[in-house]
């Protein structure tokens, strides 16, 4: 665990996973990530956030 590279949180663009979701051991088994992926509206919101984060980084 200590030697793993910091995984990025899929639902918080630009942030690394802080294991904020109870029971998650990483983005792979994070319940919140699954929830967002399963919900079309949340997925669209996430896509918007990602585009925003990408735009921020290009400044
Ligand atoms: S536990 Fe899930 S929501 Fe929390 S930082 Fe990690 S991937 Fe993101």
Backbone and ligand atoms as CSV (ligand in chain L), in Angstrom:
chain,resi,resn,atom,element,x,y,z
A,1,UNK,N,N,0.842,-1.198,0.000
A,1,UNK,CA,C,0.000,0.000,0.000
A,1,UNK,C,C,0.878,1.248,0.000
A,2,UNK,N,N,1.875,1.296,0.872
A,2,UNK,CA,C,2.708,2.485,0.977
A,2,UNK,C,C,3.511,2.717,-0.296
A,3,UNK,N,N,3.711,1.666,-1.087
A,3,UNK,CA,C,4.537,1.810,-2.278
A,3,UNK,C,C,3.732,2.069,-3.532
A,4,UNK,N,N,2.414,2.083,-3.378
A,4,UNK,CA,C,1.600,2.356,-4.561
A,4,UNK,C,C,1.698,3.822,-4.922
A,5,UNK,N,N,1.703,4.110,-6.227
A,5,UNK,CA,C,1.633,5.517,-6.621
A,5,UNK,C,C,0.283,6.071,-6.208
A,6,UNK,N,N,0.217,7.361,-5.916
A,6,UNK,CA,C,-1.051,7.949,-5.502
A,6,UNK,C,C,-2.087,7.798,-6.604
A,7,UNK,N,N,-3.163,7.078,-6.343
A,7,UNK,CA,C,-4.198,6.968,-7.367
A,7,UNK,C,C,-5.022,8.241,-7.411
A,8,UNK,N,N,-5.403,8.626,-8.591
A,8,UNK,CA,C,-6.238,9.806,-8.742
A,8,UNK,C,C,-7.687,9.466,-8.426
A,9,UNK,N,N,-8.355,10.389,-7.765
A,9,UNK,CA,C,-9.777,10.187,-7.502
A,9,UNK,C,C,-10.571,10.526,-8.756
A,10,UNK,N,N,-11.338,9.558,-9.288
A,10,UNK,CA,C,-12.084,9.816,-10.523
A,10,UNK,C,C,-13.187,10.846,-10.361
A,11,UNK,N,N,-13.663,11.046,-9.154
A,11,UNK,CA,C,-14.768,11.986,-8.981
A,11,UNK,C,C,-14.322,13.336,-8.410
A,12,UNK,N,N,-13.040,13.484,-8.201
A,12,UNK,CA,C,-12.531,14.793,-7.788
A,12,UNK,C,C,-11.316,15.122,-8.637
A,13,UNK,N,N,-11.560,15.585,-9.849
A,13,UNK,CA,C,-10.471,15.777,-10.813
A,13,UNK,C,C,-9.327,16.584,-10.218
A,14,UNK,N,N,-8.118,16.098,-10.398
A,14,UNK,CA,C,-6.954,16.816,-9.901
A,14,UNK,C,C,-6.528,16.368,-8.514
A,15,UNK,N,N,-7.413,15.677,-7.790
A,15,UNK,CA,C,-7.072,15.228,-6.445
A,15,UNK,C,C,-6.679,13.754,-6.450
A,16,UNK,N,N,-5.817,13.394,-5.522
A,16,UNK,CA,C,-5.530,11.977,-5.352
A,16,UNK,C,C,-6.567,11.385,-4.412
A,17,UNK,N,N,-6.717,10.073,-4.507
A,17,UNK,CA,C,-7.697,9.399,-3.664
A,17,UNK,C,C,-7.273,9.481,-2.196
A,18,UNK,N,N,-8.202,9.994,-1.373
A,18,UNK,CA,C,-7.901,10.101,0.058
A,18,UNK,C,C,-8.681,9.060,0.847
A,19,UNK,N,N,-9.233,8.082,0.130
A,19,UNK,CA,C,-10.027,7.024,0.770
A,19,UNK,C,C,-11.159,7.625,1.600
A,20,UNK,N,N,-11.804,8.654,1.021
A,20,UNK,CA,C,-12.836,9.364,1.777
A,20,UNK,C,C,-14.104,8.535,1.888
A,21,UNK,N,N,-14.282,7.583,1.001
A,21,UNK,CA,C,-15.521,6.808,1.020
A,21,UNK,C,C,-15.362,5.594,1.920
A,22,UNK,N,N,-16.278,5.441,2.873
A,22,UNK,CA,C,-16.141,4.328,3.826
A,22,UNK,C,C,-16.044,2.983,3.115
A,23,UNK,N,N,-15.027,2.223,3.453
A,23,UNK,CA,C,-14.885,0.891,2.893
A,23,UNK,C,C,-14.050,0.843,1.636
A,24,UNK,N,N,-13.766,1.993,1.055
A,24,UNK,CA,C,-12.987,1.985,-0.176
A,24,UNK,C,C,-11.509,1.761,0.143
A,25,UNK,N,N,-10.845,0.983,-0.702
A,25,UNK,CA,C,-9.405,0.831,-0.533
A,25,UNK,C,C,-8.688,1.492,-1.709
A,26,UNK,N,N,-9.439,2.218,-2.517
A,26,UNK,CA,C,-8.875,2.913,-3.668
A,26,UNK,C,C,-9.977,3.184,-4.666
A,27,UNK,N,N,-9.665,3.909,-5.742
A,27,UNK,CA,C,-10.690,4.225,-6.743
A,27,UNK,C,C,-11.336,2.969,-7.332
A,28,UNK,N,N,-10.585,1.844,-7.342
A,28,UNK,CA,C,-11.109,0.628,-7.966
A,28,UNK,C,C,-12.357,0.115,-7.273
A,29,UNK,N,N,-12.385,0.228,-5.960
A,29,UNK,CA,C,-13.556,-0.314,-5.263
A,29,UNK,C,C,-14.271,0.771,-4.442
A,30,UNK,N,N,-14.181,1.990,-4.944
A,30,UNK,CA,C,-14.863,3.096,-4.273
A,30,UNK,C,C,-16.340,3.106,-4.666
A,31,UNK,N,N,-17.213,3.031,-3.689
A,31,UNK,CA,C,-18.648,3.006,-3.950
A,31,UNK,C,C,-19.146,4.277,-4.603
A,32,UNK,N,N,-18.521,5.390,-4.260
A,32,UNK,CA,C,-18.944,6.655,-4.841
A,32,UNK,C,C,-18.634,6.714,-6.330
A,33,UNK,N,N,-17.486,6.180,-6.717
A,33,UNK,CA,C,-17.119,6.141,-8.131
A,33,UNK,C,C,-18.136,5.304,-8.908
A,34,UNK,N,N,-18.529,4.180,-8.335
A,34,UNK,CA,C,-19.527,3.327,-8.986
A,34,UNK,C,C,-20.850,4.058,-9.117
A,35,UNK,N,N,-21.256,4.739,-8.047
A,35,UNK,CA,C,-22.520,5.481,-8.075
A,35,UNK,C,C,-22.534,6.493,-9.210
A,36,UNK,N,N,-21.455,7.244,-9.313
A,36,UNK,CA,C,-21.379,8.279,-10.343
A,36,UNK,C,C,-21.419,7.653,-11.730
A,37,UNK,N,N,-20.719,6.538,-11.889
A,37,UNK,CA,C,-20.685,5.885,-13.203
A,37,UNK,C,C,-22.049,5.350,-13.604
A,38,UNK,N,N,-22.830,4.929,-12.614
A,38,UNK,CA,C,-24.128,4.336,-12.906
A,38,UNK,C,C,-25.200,5.383,-13.179
A,39,UNK,N,N,-24.953,6.621,-12.787
A,39,UNK,CA,C,-25.979,7.660,-12.881
A,39,UNK,C,C,-25.661,8.613,-14.033
A,40,UNK,N,N,-26.528,8.635,-15.058
A,40,UNK,CA,C,-26.241,9.458,-16.243
A,40,UNK,C,C,-26.040,10.936,-15.907
A,41,UNK,N,N,-26.847,11.448,-14.979
A,41,UNK,CA,C,-26.709,12.874,-14.651
A,41,UNK,C,C,-25.395,13.156,-13.937
A,42,UNK,N,N,-25.042,12.287,-13.011
A,42,UNK,CA,C,-23.774,12.485,-12.302
A,42,UNK,C,C,-22.596,12.295,-13.249
A,43,UNK,N,N,-22.718,11.364,-14.168
A,43,UNK,CA,C,-21.645,11.149,-15.138
A,43,UNK,C,C,-21.442,12.388,-15.995
A,44,UNK,N,N,-22.557,13.019,-16.382
A,44,UNK,CA,C,-22.457,14.231,-17.190
A,44,UNK,C,C,-21.808,15.346,-16.381
A,45,UNK,N,N,-22.186,15.440,-15.112
A,45,UNK,CA,C,-21.597,16.457,-14.244
A,45,UNK,C,C,-20.101,16.215,-14.079
A,46,UNK,N,N,-19.751,14.965,-13.941
A,46,UNK,CA,C,-18.343,14.620,-13.794
A,46,UNK,C,C,-17.558,14.985,-15.055
A,47,UNK,N,N,-18.158,14.728,-16.204
A,47,UNK,CA,C,-17.491,15.071,-17.466
A,47,UNK,C,C,-17.249,16.575,-17.530
A,48,UNK,N,N,-18.228,17.348,-17.035
A,48,UNK,CA,C,-18.092,18.805,-17.023
A,48,UNK,C,C,-16.955,19.227,-16.086
A,49,UNK,N,N,-16.911,18.622,-14.906
A,49,UNK,CA,C,-15.855,18.945,-13.944
A,49,UNK,C,C,-14.479,18.600,-14.506
A,50,UNK,N,N,-14.421,17.479,-15.196
A,50,UNK,CA,C,-13.135,17.063,-15.768
A,50,UNK,C,C,-12.671,18.051,-16.822
A,51,UNK,N,N,-13.627,18.507,-17.658
A,51,UNK,CA,C,-13.280,19.469,-18.705
A,51,UNK,C,C,-12.794,20.761,-18.063
A,52,UNK,N,N,-13.453,21.156,-16.971
A,52,UNK,CA,C,-13.061,22.376,-16.265
A,52,UNK,C,C,-11.654,22.229,-15.684
A,53,UNK,N,N,-11.404,21.087,-15.067
A,53,UNK,CA,C,-10.099,20.853,-14.464
A,53,UNK,C,C,-9.020,20.848,-15.537
A,54,UNK,N,N,-9.317,20.279,-16.681
A,54,UNK,CA,C,-8.351,20.247,-17.775
A,54,UNK,C,C,-8.089,21.661,-18.279
A,55,UNK,N,N,-9.138,22.475,-18.344
A,55,UNK,CA,C,-8.987,23.855,-18.800
A,55,UNK,C,C,-8.131,24.638,-17.809
A,56,UNK,N,N,-8.341,24.396,-16.508
A,56,UNK,CA,C,-7.545,25.085,-15.488
A,56,UNK,C,C,-6.062,24.781,-15.650
A,57,UNK,N,N,-5.776,23.517,-15.935
A,57,UNK,CA,C,-4.379,23.118,-16.012
A,57,UNK,C,C,-3.669,23.711,-17.221
A,58,UNK,N,N,-4.441,24.100,-18.240
A,58,UNK,CA,C,-3.811,24.590,-19.458
A,58,UNK,C,C,-3.490,26.078,-19.365
A,59,UNK,N,N,-3.867,26.732,-18.270
A,59,UNK,CA,C,-3.586,28.169,-18.117
A,59,UNK,C,C,-2.133,28.386,-17.747
L,1,LIG,S1,S,-12.528,7.059,-1.804
L,1,LIG,FE1,FE,-13.514,7.354,-3.766
L,1,LIG,S2,S,-14.412,9.388,-3.721
L,1,LIG,FE2,FE,-12.945,9.247,-2.041
L,1,LIG,S3,S,-11.074,10.094,-2.884
L,1,LIG,FE3,FE,-11.012,7.863,-3.209
L,1,LIG,S4,S,-11.863,7.508,-5.233
L,1,LIG,FE4,FE,-12.399,9.572,-4.613
